[in-house]
Amino acid sequence: MEKSKEFTVKVKDDATFIESLAMVDKYINNHPKESIFPIYDQYIHNYLQLLIDLTHEKIYEDVAVTAYGPNEEGQFLKFNPVGDNIYFNLFPNSEIYLQPDAGC
């Protein structure tokens, strides 16, 4: 059975992808049973650790990213290039989908 989880976080207008993901981690820290990953001390600490290589400032290669903000008509067509720049300021009301490779 496939597992997935959706989180809605509110961030400031000029928030980056990293700041948005940090808000998900803050939520998970307060609600650990909401996580689909085993968040444990000394094992996996947060989603940021699982998805982002901060040393090289990029999303891990085995993580698929879809990140779009709505255009003037409300269609999600404004591309957020977070794969190229993890510090990109997200468009307001963006939706970001992350899919880690399960190794299959």
KAGILIN-V538007 format. One record per helix or strand. SS is the DSSP state (~ for helix, > for strand). FROM is the first residue (numbers start at 0). LEN is the number of residues. If there is no record, write none. Layout:
<<SS:FROM:LEN> <SS:FROM:LEN>>
//
This chain:
<<>:15:1> <~:16:14> <~:31:3> <~:46:5> <>:51:2> <>:57:2> <>:62:8> <>:75:4> <>:88:1> <>:94:6>>
//
